[in-house]
Amino acid sequence: MKIGTLSKHTGVSVDTIRYYEKRGLIPPAQRTDAGYRHYTAQDVQRLRFIVQAKGLGFTLEEIATLLAMRSDTDNCQQVRRVAQAKADGIEQRIQKLRRMHDILSTLAQQCAQTPDDDACPILKMLEQQT
């Protein structure tokens, strides 16, 4: 199949497919005599794997590692460690976002209770030096 068809089957733009090929995430496509890239069902599966992994927050470097592990069935424990590290990082970001949310909510409430002629508590907090 041509690159446009691969794009339609996977929802990945043609430019992104070319980028993934350049980065080595998908193997270089075979070329027709006319120079068109030709992709296989395996390329569709690999690209869907990449899309799924990206959807779970993995970076392209991490995806490359997972793809390398994918070819070796003995790597389940190693894959589990990579997934757990990713989950731990996501949990840390969630906690940081919760703290940011709590601070901003408190400041917004203070702002709502502040007379218009007083300095804005949000701006005052942002101007503070840490």
C-alpha positions in Angstrom: 0.0 0.0 0.0 1.1 3.6 -0.6 1.8 6.0 2.2 -1.5 7.8 1.8 -3.4 4.5 2.3 -1.2 3.8 5.3 -2.1 7.2 6.7 -5.8 6.5 6.3 -5.6 3.1 7.9 -3.7 4.4 11.0 -4.8 8.0 11.3 -1.1 9.2 11.2 -0.2 11.9 8.8 2.0 11.3 5.9 4.6 13.7 7.2 4.6 11.9 10.6 5.0 8.5 8.8 8.0 9.9 7.0 9.4 11.3 10.2 9.0 7.9 12.0 10.8 6.2 9.1 13.6 8.8 9.3 13.8 8.2 13.1 14.0 4.4 12.6 10.7 3.7 14.3 9.4 2.0 11.2 11.7 0.3 8.7 12.5 2.1 5.4 9.7 1.3 3.0 10.3 -0.6 -0.1 10.1 1.5 -3.2 8.3 0.8 -6.4 9.9 1.4 -9.8 8.3 4.8 -9.8 9.8 5.7 -6.5 6.6 5.4 -4.4 6.9 4.0 -0.9 5.2 0.6 -0.5 4.1 -0.5 3.0 2.9 -3.8 4.3 0.4 -5.1 6.9 3.3 -5.4 9.3 4.0 -1.6 8.8 0.3 -1.0 9.7 0.7 -3.0 12.9 3.9 -1.3 13.9 2.5 2.1 13.3 -0.6 1.3 15.4 1.7 0.1 18.1 3.5 3.4 18.0 0.2 5.3 18.1 -1.0 3.3 21.1 2.3 3.8 23.0 2.2 7.5 22.3 -1.4 7.6 23.6 -0.1 6.2 26.9 2.5 8.9 27.1 5.6 7.1 25.9 8.2 9.3 24.2 9.6 8.3 20.8 12.8 7.2 22.5 10.9 5.0 24.9 8.8 3.6 22.0 12.0 2.7 20.1 13.1 0.8 23.2 9.7 -1.0 23.4 9.8 -1.9 19.8 13.2 -3.4 20.3 11.9 -5.4 23.2 8.8 -6.5 21.2 10.9 -8.8 19.1 12.2 -10.7 22.1 9.4 -12.6 24.0 11.7 -12.9 27.1 11.6 -9.2 27.9 8.2 -9.1 29.7 9.8 -8.2 33.0 11.9 -5.5 31.4 8.8 -4.1 29.6 6.9 -4.2 32.9 9.7 -2.1 34.5 9.5 0.5 31.7 5.7 0.7 32.0 5.9 1.0 35.8 8.5 3.8 35.5 6.2 5.6 33.1 3.2 5.1 35.5 5.3 6.5 38.4 6.2 9.5 36.3 2.6 10.2 35.4 1.6 9.9 39.1 4.2 12.5 40.0 2.9 14.8 37.3 -0.6 14.3 38.5 0.4 15.3 42.1 2.2 18.4 40.8 -0.9 19.3 38.7 -3.1 18.9 41.8 -0.9 21.2 43.8 -1.0 23.8 41.0 -4.8 23.4 40.9 -5.1 23.9 44.6 -2.9 27.0 44.6 -4.7 28.6 41.7 -8.2 27.8 43.1 -7.2 29.3 46.5 -5.8 32.4 44.7 -9.0 32.7 42.6 -11.2 32.6 45.7 -9.0 35.2 47.4 -9.2 37.4 44.2 -13.0 37.1 44.3 -13.1 38.4 47.9 -10.6 41.2 47.3 -12.0 44.7 46.7 -11.2 46.1 43.3 -9.0 48.8 44.6 -6.7 46.3 46.4 -3.8 44.6 44.7 -4.7 41.4 43.0 -3.6 38.4 45.2 -2.8 36.4 42.1 -0.5 39.0 40.7 1.1 39.6 44.2 1.9 35.9 44.5 3.4 35.8 41.0 5.6 38.8 41.8 7.0 37.2 45.0 10.5 36.0 44.8 11.2 32.4 45.9 
